[in-house]
Amino acid sequence: MPVRTCVACGVKKSKANLVRVSINIQGIVNISATNNQKGRGIYLCTSDLCWDPDSYKHGLEKGLRVTMSDEIKKTLHNYHQENIDSPFGDAI
């Protein structure tokens, strides 16, 4: 089973238990628990702190090779609110 590291907190988990955040060549951010995305990517665990872009800004910028923008922050926040910040959030 493949193991990946959360870019924010550094915890190592199986790939299936992390959420992949990627960015394609057009600069569009994709977030998915299925890990079937193309493009440069990072992994985040389901911890609330890990979804706060200010807590790992340099890890995100280095991993995705982008400069942190308000649009990326909003995309991460929205995904977290809709998919992880729920009673079933740890089920990923």
N, C-alpha and C positions, 0 to 999 in steps of 0.2 A: 504494500500500500504506500503510495507516494506521500512523503512528509514535506510540508512547507512551513515557512516562518511568517508570523504576523509582523508586518513592517512597523507597526506602532509599538507593541509591547514585547515582541521578540519571542513569544511562546511558540513552540513547535507542535503542530497538530497534523493529523492526516489531511490531505488535500480536500477531502469530502466535508470536513468540519470547518473550513474557512470559506470566506467569500472573496472572489477574485474581482479586482478592479483593474480594468485595462483601458488603454487609450489607443485609438486607431490612427492611421496616418492623416486623417482629416481633422484630428483633434477632438473627436467625440468620445466622451467617457462612457464606458459600458460597465455595469455592475451585475454580477450574476453568481448565484450559488452553484450553478451547474459547471462552471469552469471550462466552458466550451467556446471561449472568446478568442479571437485573433488579436494580435497586437501586443505591445509592451504592457506588462501587468505586474501587480502586486497582490498580496493576500492580506486580509484583515480578519481577526476573530470577531466574535459576537459581543465582546465587552463594550459597554457604552463609551468608555474613555477612548477606546481605539477608533471610534467613529467620529471623534472630535479632531478635525484636520489640524488644528493648532497644536495638538499634542504630539504630532509626528510629521509636521510640515516638511522637514528636510528629508525624511524617509520617503514620503510621497513624491516629492520633487525629484529625488535621486532615482527612485524606482521607476517612475513613469517618464522621467526626463522631460518634465514640464515645469512651468512656474505656477505656483498655486494661484488660482483665480477664484473670484466669488462664485462663478458658475460651477466650478468643480466642488467647492464647499457646499453649495446648495444641492447639487446632485447627490453627494454623499449623505447629507442631512436627510433629504427626502427619502432616499432608499432605506436608511436606518429607521426612520419613523414608520414607513409603510411595511417593512418586511422583518425587521429585527426587534424593534422596540414594541414587542407584543408579548402576551403570555406564552406564545409558542416560539419566541425568538431563538432560543437555544437549540431548537430542533434541527438546525441546519447541519 
